[in-house]
């Protein structure tokens, strides 16, 4: 979620962005190889979206006031390493959470999806909002500890160690790969998708 050019550029304090993108791309490939549906979430605004942001919304009124992250501009595009493929779910949102201003929940439910593996930028933004909302909607959740990042190390640490464990399973990309192979050992042996 939110692995976009403009967001990555606005977070210069992130450590080793290339390694993060590589891990997330690897997790997507592993999930795809095991038949999982892949959903891409990005933030992007139209003129009407900016106009609809009330002044009381501290974060998004700034974005609207400065006309940032227009949905057709390159800064709102997915990073080149994480581009959706045909058949993937893609949604555009106008707030922090992946579910609150999109039809993602409906698309997931229509496909019978009840388990989500979450990666995104930032831990204290889209990840926090999506995890809490998805938990309230009764999804089984996995947060990739090495697939999320935040420019505030303390906020990241607190969320990953104190908040998210109450709502989701915290695993890394290696553990995800092991879980996928355990659930489909024939694919692990033959490499079939």
Secondary structure, DSSP 8 states (H G I E B T S, - for coil): ---BHHHHHT-TT-S-HHHHHHHHHHHHHHHHHTT---EEEEE-B-HHHHHT--TT-HHHHHHHHTT-SBTTSGGGSB-TTS---TT-EEEEESSSSTTTTSSHHHHHHHTT--EEEEEEE-IIIIIHHHHHHHHHTT-EEEEEEEEEE-S-HHHHHHIIIIIGGGTSEEE-HHHHHHHHHHHTHHHHHH---
